[in-house]
Amino acid sequence: MQNTRLNSLAGNLSNQTEQLFRNPWRRLALQIVALLFGIYLGIAIASIAGQTGSLDVVVALIVVLLSEAISSTLYSRRWNFKQSVIGFSLNMLKLGVTYGLFVVAFFLGS
């Protein structure tokens, strides 16, 4: 890959972000924020899709496909993405969305 300005800028931003979240307390705070935002996002997705009633299947398909895409990216042997800050936060976001959807399902009694 060529060493362009955009490529070096993205590399430097990634390195600075990794160094910022090396502190375990900052990393834990980021993970908790990602989990709570995932729960909020799951509840919001269910509420928005439930308003019309006709998009439930489509929204469920999109959520499952995004969840599986995140899982396949994180757990593939090609990249070591799971141990990075972004990878773990994305995994926590996915976990929060799933938990939020379960909470809404329990609220509705289904």
Secondary structure by P-SEA (a helix, b strand, c coil): ccccaaaaaaaaaaaaaaaaaccaaaaaaaaaaaaaaaaaaaaaaaaaaaccccaaaaaaaaaaaaaaaaaaaaacccccccccaaaaaaaaaaaaaaaaaaaaaaaacc
